[in-house]
Amino acid sequence: MTTLASRLAEVDGSIAEAARSAGRDPGEIARIVVTKFHPAALVRQLHDLGVRDIAENRQQELTAKRDELVDLGDMRWHFVGQIQSKKARAVRRAASVVHSVDREKIVHALEDPAADPIDVLVQVNLTDDPQRGGVAPEHASRLAETIAAADSLRLRGVMAVAPLDERPAAAFERLAHCAENVRAVDAGATWISAGMSQDFVEAIACGATHLRIGTAITGPRPPQD
Ligand SMILES: *Cc1c(COP(=O)(O)O)cnc(C)c1O
């Protein structure tokens, strides 16, 4: 096995174990591989290993990799980065799922009544720092209502990144509470996108349905430009 294959297998084993110890079915948890800063060739290797969910956090990189890998027709591309409204259309064209919708302006910029609906999540800020991405937890339901009213967007649930200065489990509990409020807006909004290389076990214990895992699978990221 290559190093990539063995890291992928190891992470998948840990996901299954964490799911079972939380009394959950591992089959209900999606593992998305975050490939930012890595070349398209790595995404192709992951596809060969059976990976079908890939995430990027910059629009230009997402668009470039997707264009380079058009032949991988069954790949689902997820966008997890901050969105500028002038780039929202390009994000929409390249992504099947947008995890990082955190304000009304982005909801409107992502809309495209002529296109098939895409899946979107409300990104929640679990820190006290308003500069970090995400809507404040108390405003998540209102943003969810705006998304639910947009015909070309499908409200799927919530997304968050754990703060650095707090136990991830405590933060993910708050996210689970937000997820309940968002589900009250639309019963189909059942996704909780949480858990990265360092904290996916805690995220699974708190109900995460979509894990975004980078370095634990890909190895260290090349330096960014
Ligand atoms: C980079 C990134 C990840 C993956 O982080 P790792 O620590 O490498 O697993 C997950 N979510 C978001 C939003 C990211 O930007």
Ligand as a Chemical Component Dictionary entry (heavy atoms), coordinates in Angstrom:
data_LIG
# 
_chem_comp.id                   LIG 
_chem_comp.type                 NON-POLYMER 
_chem_comp.pdbx_formal_charge   0 
_chem_comp.three_letter_code    LIG 
# 
loop_
_chem_comp_atom.comp_id 
_chem_comp_atom.atom_id 
_chem_comp_atom.alt_atom_id 
_chem_comp_atom.type_symbol 
_chem_comp_atom.charge 
_chem_comp_atom.model_Cartn_x 
_chem_comp_atom.model_Cartn_y 
_chem_comp_atom.model_Cartn_z 
_chem_comp_atom.pdbx_ordinal 
LIG C1 C1 C 0 -8.049  22.963 5.874 1  
LIG C2 C2 C 0 -9.436  22.770 6.388 2  
LIG C3 C3 C 0 -9.834  21.544 6.944 3  
LIG C4 C4 C 0 -8.907  20.356 7.119 4  
LIG O1 O1 O 0 -7.946  20.622 8.112 5  
LIG P1 P1 P 0 -6.912  19.495 8.603 6  
LIG O2 O2 O 0 -6.487  19.989 9.937 7  
LIG O3 O3 O 0 -5.815  19.454 7.608 8  
LIG O4 O4 O 0 -7.644  18.214 8.685 9  
LIG C5 C5 C 0 -11.148 21.433 7.356 10 
LIG N1 N1 N 0 -12.028 22.459 7.257 11 
LIG C6 C6 C 0 -11.682 23.642 6.740 12 
LIG C7 C7 C 0 -12.693 24.729 6.675 13 
LIG C8 C8 C 0 -10.373 23.843 6.297 14 
LIG O5 O5 O 0 -10.029 25.039 5.789 15 
# 
loop_
_chem_comp_bond.comp_id 
_chem_comp_bond.atom_id_1 
_chem_comp_bond.atom_id_2 
_chem_comp_bond.value_order 
_chem_comp_bond.pdbx_ordinal 
LIG C1 C2 SING 1  
LIG C2 C3 SING 2  
LIG C2 C8 DOUB 3  
LIG C3 C4 SING 4  
LIG C3 C5 DOUB 5  
LIG C4 O1 SING 6  
LIG O1 P1 SING 7  
LIG P1 O2 DOUB 8  
LIG P1 O3 SING 9  
LIG P1 O4 SING 10 
LIG C5 N1 SING 11 
LIG N1 C6 DOUB 12 
LIG C6 C7 SING 13 
LIG C6 C8 SING 14 
LIG C8 O5 SING 15 
# 
